[in-house]
């Protein structure tokens, strides 16, 4: 199955690694015909970081388009003493 129609879009990919079912969220940046690549950009300690995940077609369970902010963690509330 080709995922080229989702290139440049934010997706959630579910895949298997051995006996584990995993998921990754990011922008689909590549579809080679044998694997897909998701990319996520974020800031950590004031530095820009990029995380790329390559998933072979044989391990993909499903790929679905998702909302832009679906991977954003919920806002943290300050704890009062």
C-alpha positions, -999 to +999 in steps of 0.1 A: +000+000+000+013+034-009+010+063+016+021+091-008-013+107-005-004+116+031+030+131+023+035+164+042+005+157+065+006+149+102-001+112+108-002+086+135+014+053+124+008+021+143+034-006+137+048-037+151+083-045+163+086-081+173+057-088+196+051-052+205+026-028+189+040+007+188+028+041+175+045+072+163+031+107+155+048+131+131+048+145+096+051+119+068+082+131+050+090+101+028+073+071+011+100+050-007+076+023-017+091-001+008+091+021+039+077+054+053+095+080+073+079+102+100+096+133+113+089+153+145+106+186+153+107+199+189+127+221+213+145+206+242+166+227+266+165+256+242+178+235+213+159+225+182+157+187+177+145+165+149+134+129+155+130+106+124+114+072+124+116+049+094+090+021+093+092-007+068+059-015+050+059-050+063+057-037+099+030-010+093-004-019+109-022+014+099-015+050+092-041+077+098-041+115+094-043+132+127-048+168+141-019+191+141-016+192+179-024+156+187+011+148+201+013+178+223+013+169+259-015+184+281-005+217+298+011+213+332-005+230+362+016+244+389+013+225+422+006+246+453+017+236+487 
